[in-house]
């Protein structure tokens, strides 16, 4: 098994070197070309390290030949898509760092090789990130949520889903008590569903955060010098002069717990982001229930044309308002976003009413 993994690494490192050499040929500046050549040289060294491990196992290596995907990427780089190919290389380097960090312990010699390769790959990520204008370590996959965002989307879901349900029941021409009962049943189902989904999402995010912290702790243990250099760069990016940044990073790295907390805050943005899953679930479920209540509310006061048109009017206005509020998260124009949601609500009501009307004819 490990032989096949080493052979795969040997192939990957060779293809990385091949692509960096192509990128060096097409780089727009001499500085970028030199950086790509340095990356290519490092990848050739990595390939040689895995080749030696394979030879010690008695495996005769075939002549190196890039696979189809690498040749296609090289073709694209030669045609001017340097930035796109470099972004793909950044993602692949990050994936390789993550693979090495997750690798179970092996023999001492193999660990020495993989640790060296991992440290180099982490530096490659930093170089590529600098070339592309990125700042964070891409092997971390921290998703950012937002309680207010969940509440707004929960309200929107409850409003739209229950509006369609009420419209469908109205299309079926049933007694007013059935309309009210159906709306309340829809309200309860929507609220429980969205609340449970928000709880599970927050729980999963919490677990991701904990995993990322463990990953960062492992990085600090295996490559403290690289992590110290990254911390220096982060401080410099925030305006500190190099000497002050170096001293600050040295002081932080002296305490492993402080270093982990600082790296988590500076690189991953984990500080203050772990909302309670139960709280998120309850607030999202409550917001969904509130949204679902809007098309039902007029039917608490009777069942007739006044209540029907009131439910329609208040639901359509609410669709517009919640659409405008969503623009704070999407960045769109509030009027356009509100109009989109207004049209969605209108479409949902029309479809629901027609389905209810037709089902009555087909079933009864």
C-alpha positions in Angstrom: 0.0 0.0 0.0 2.7 2.5 1.0 4.6 1.7 -2.2 1.7 2.8 -4.3 1.3 6.0 -2.2 5.0 6.8 -2.7 4.7 6.2 -6.4 1.7 8.5 -6.5 3.7 11.2 -4.7 6.6 10.7 -7.0 4.3 11.3 -10.0 2.6 14.3 -8.3 5.9 15.9 -7.5 7.2 15.5 -11.0 4.1 17.0 -12.5 4.3 19.9 -10.1 7.8 20.6 -11.2 6.8 20.2 -14.8 4.0 22.8 -14.4 6.1 25.3 -12.5 8.7 25.1 -15.3 6.0 25.9 -17.8 4.8 28.8 -15.6 8.3 30.1 -15.3 8.5 30.2 -19.1 5.3 32.2 -19.4 5.6 34.4 -16.3 5.1 38.1 -17.0 8.1 39.3 -14.9 11.6 38.1 -14.2 10.8 38.0 -10.4 7.8 35.7 -10.9 9.8 33.5 -13.4 12.5 33.1 -10.8 10.0 32.2 -8.1 8.4 29.5 -10.3 11.9 28.1 -11.2 12.7 27.8 -7.4 9.4 26.0 -6.9 10.2 23.7 -9.8 13.6 22.9 -8.3 12.1 22.1 -4.9 9.6 19.8 -6.5 12.3 18.0 -8.4 14.1 17.4 -5.1 10.9 16.0 -3.6 10.5 13.7 -6.5 14.1 12.5 -6.0 13.4 11.8 -2.3 10.4 9.6 -3.1 12.4 7.9 -5.9 15.1 7.0 -3.4 12.4 5.5 -1.0 11.0 3.5 -3.9 14.5 2.3 -5.0 15.2 1.1 -1.5 12.0 -1.0 -1.8 13.4 -2.6 -5.0 11.0 -0.8 -7.3 12.3 0.2 -10.7 10.8 3.5 -11.7 9.5 4.1 -15.2 10.6 7.2 -17.2 8.7 10.2 -15.9 5.8 11.3 -18.1 3.2 13.9 -17.2 -0.3 12.6 -17.2 -3.1 14.1 -19.4 -4.3 16.5 -16.8 -0.9 18.0 -16.3 -0.3 18.3 -20.0 -3.7 20.1 -20.4 -2.8 22.5 -17.7 0.6 23.2 -19.3 -1.2 23.9 -22.6 -3.5 26.4 -20.9 -0.6 28.1 -19.1 1.2 28.4 -22.5 -1.9 30.0 -23.9 -1.9 32.7 -21.3 -4.0 31.2 -18.5 -1.2 31.6 -16.0 -3.3 32.9 -13.1 -5.9 30.2 -13.4 -3.3 27.4 -13.5 -1.5 29.0 -10.6 -4.7 29.0 -8.5 -5.1 25.3 -9.3 -1.5 24.7 -8.2 -2.3 26.6 -4.9 -5.2 24.4 -4.2 -3.2 21.2 -5.0 -0.3 22.3 -2.8 -2.7 23.0 0.0 -4.3 19.6 -0.5 -0.9 18.0 -0.3 -0.1 19.8 3.0 -3.4 18.5 4.4 -2.6 14.9 3.2 0.8 15.0 4.9 -0.6 16.4 8.1 -3.2 13.6 8.2 -0.7 10.8 7.4 -0.4 8.1 10.1 3.1 7.7 11.6 5.6 5.6 9.5 9.2 4.7 9.9 11.7 7.3 10.9 13.2 7.7 7.5 9.9 8.1 5.8 8.8 10.6 8.4 11.9 12.7 7.8 11.1 12.8 4.1 7.4 13.6 4.5 8.1 16.3 7.1 10.6 18.0 4.8 8.2 17.8 1.8 5.4 19.1 4.0 7.4 22.1 5.2 8.4 22.9 1.6 4.9 22.5 0.3 3.7 24.9 3.1 6.2 27.4 1.9 5.1 26.9 -1.7 1.6 27.7 -0.6 2.8 31.0 0.9 4.7 31.9 -2.3 1.8 31.1 -4.5 -0.6 32.9 -2.2 1.7 36.0 -2.4 1.8 35.8 -6.2 -2.0 35.6 -6.4 -2.7 38.1 -3.6 -4.2 35.6 -1.1 -3.4 35.7 2.5 -4.7 32.7 4.4 -3.5 29.1 4.5 -5.9 27.4 2.0 -5.6 23.9 3.6 -7.8 25.2 6.3 -11.5 24.9 5.4 -13.2 27.1 7.9 -16.7 28.1 6.9 -18.1 31.3 8.2 -21.7 31.4 9.2 -23.8 34.1 10.7 -26.6 34.0 13.2 -28.4 37.0 11.7 -28.1 35.5 8.2 -29.6 32.2 9.5 -32.5 34.1 11.0 -33.3 36.1 7.9 -33.1 33.0 5.7 -35.2 31.0 8.2 -37.9 33.8 8.1 -37.8 33.8 4.3 -38.2 30.0 4.1 -41.1 29.9 6.5 -42.9 32.8 4.8 -42.5 31.4 1.2 -43.2 27.7 2.1 -46.3 28.4 4.2 -47.6 31.1 1.7 -47.6 28.4 -1.0 -49.3 25.9 1.3 -52.0 28.4 2.3 -52.6 29.4 -1.3 -52.9 25.7 -2.3 -55.5 25.1 0.4 -57.4 28.2 -0.6 -57.4 26.9 -4.2 -59.0 23.7 -2.9 -62.0 25.8 -1.7 -62.0 24.2 1.8 -63.7 25.6 4.9 -61.9 28.3 6.8 -61.0 26.1 9.7 -59.1 23.8 7.4 -57.1 26.7 6.0 -56.1 27.8 9.5 -55.3 24.2 10.6 -53.2 23.6 7.5 -51.3 26.8 7.9 -50.5 26.0 11.6 -49.4 22.5 10.6 -47.2 24.0 8.0 -45.8 26.5 10.4 -44.9 23.8 12.9 -43.3 21.5 10.3 -41.3 24.4 8.8 -40.1 25.6 12.1 -39.0 22.2 13.3 -37.3 21.4 10.1 -35.3 24.7 9.8 -34.5 24.7 13.5 -33.1 21.1 13.3 -31.1 22.0 10.2 -29.6 25.1 11.8 -28.7 23.1 14.9 -27.0 20.3 12.9 -25.2 22.9 10.7 -23.9 24.8 13.8 -22.9 21.5 15.4 -21.0 20.5 12.3 -19.3 23.9 12.1 -18.2 23.6 15.7 -16.7 20.2 14.9 -14.9 21.7 11.9 -13.5 24.5 14.1 -12.2 21.9 16.6 -10.6 19.9 13.8 -8.9 23.0 12.4 -7.5 23.9 15.8 -6.0 20.4 16.1 -4.6 20.8 12.6 -3.0 24.1 13.5 -1.6 22.6 16.7 0.0 19.9 14.6 1.5 22.4 12.2 3.0 24.3 15.2 4.5 21.1 16.4 5.9 19.9 13.1 7.1 23.1 11.5 7.4 25.8 14.2 9.9 27.9 12.2 7.6 28.1 9.2 4.7 29.1 11.5 6.8 31.7 13.2 7.7 33.3 9.8 4.1 33.3 8.8 3.1 35.0 12.0 5.8 37.6 11.4 4.3 38.3 7.9 0.8 38.6 9.4 2.0 41.2 11.9 3.9 43.1 9.1 0.7 43.0 7.0 -1.1 44.7 9.9 1.5 47.6 9.9 4.3 46.4 12.2 7.8 47.0 11.2 9.9 43.9 10.5 11.9 44.0 13.8 8.9 44.5 16.0 7.0 41.8 14.1 9.9 39.4 14.5 10.1 40.1 18.3 6.3 39.8 18.7 6.2 36.5 16.8 9.1 35.2 18.9 7.3 36.0 22.2 4.1 34.4 21.0 5.8 31.2 19.8 7.5 30.8 23.2 4.2 29.7 24.7 2.6 26.9 22.7 -1.0 27.6 24.0 -0.6 31.4 23.3 0.8 30.5 19.8 -2.1 28.3 19.0 -4.7 30.9 20.1 -2.9 33.7 18.2 -2.6 31.6 15.0 -6.2 30.6 15.2 -7.2 34.2 15.6 -4.9 35.7 13.0 -5.1 33.0 10.3 -8.3 31.2 10.8 -10.5 33.9 12.4 -11.9 31.4 14.9 -12.1 33.7 17.9 -15.7 34.5 18.8 -17.3 32.6 16.0 -18.5 29.5 17.7 -22.2 30.1 18.3 -24.2 27.6 20.4 -25.8 25.0 18.2 -28.9 25.0 20.4 -29.2 28.8 20.3 -28.8 28.8 16.5 -31.4 26.1 16.2 -33.9 27.8 18.5 -33.5 31.3 16.9 -33.7 29.9 13.3 -36.7 27.8 14.1 -38.4 30.8 15.8 -37.7 33.0 12.8 -39.1 30.4 10.5 -42.2 30.1 12.6 -42.6 33.9 12.6 -42.3 34.0 8.8 -44.7 31.1 8.4 -47.2 32.8 10.7 -47.6 35.9 8.4 -49.9 34.2 5.7 -51.9 32.5 8.4 -52.5 35.4 10.8 -55.5 36.9 9.1 -57.4 33.6 9.3 -57.5 33.8 13.1 -60.1 36.6 12.6 -62.4 34.7 10.1 -62.5 33.3 6.6 -63.7 35.5 3.8 -62.5 37.8 1.0 -61.1 40.3 3.5 -59.0 37.7 5.2 -57.8 36.2 1.9 -56.8 39.5 0.4 -55.2 40.6 3.7 -53.1 37.4 3.8 -52.1 38.0 0.2 -51.2 41.6 0.7 -49.2 41.2 3.9 -47.4 38.2 2.5 -46.4 40.0 -0.7 -45.1 43.0 1.3 -43.2 40.7 3.6 -41.6 39.0 0.6 -40.4 42.3 -0.7 -39.0 43.4 2.6 -37.2 40.1 3.3 -35.8 40.2 -0.2 -34.4 43.7 0.5 -33.0 42.6 3.8 -31.2 39.7 2.1 -29.3 42.2 0.0 -27.1 42.9 3.0 -25.7 39.4 2.6 -25.7 39.1 -1.1 -24.5 42.6 -1.9 -27.2 43.2 -4.5 -29.3 46.3 -4.9 -32.1 46.2 -2.2 -34.8 47.2 -4.7 -33.8 44.5 -7.2 -33.5 41.9 -4.5 -36.8 42.9 -3.0 -38.5 42.7 -6.4 -37.0 39.3 -7.1 -38.5 38.0 -3.8 -41.8 39.7 -4.6 -42.0 37.8 -7.9 -41.0 34.6 -6.2 -43.8 35.0 -3.7 -46.3 35.8 -6.5 -45.2 32.7 -8.4 -45.4 30.5 -5.3 -48.9 31.7 -4.6 -50.1 31.2 -8.2 -48.6 27.7 -8.5 -50.0 26.7 -5.0 -53.5 28.0 -5.8 -53.6 26.2 -9.2 -52.3 23.0 -7.8 -54.9 23.1 -5.0 -57.7 23.9 -7.5 -56.7 21.1 -9.9 -56.2 18.5 -7.2 -59.8 19.0 -6.0 -61.0 18.3 -9.5 -58.9 15.2 -9.9 -59.4 13.7 -6.5 -63.0 14.5 -5.9 
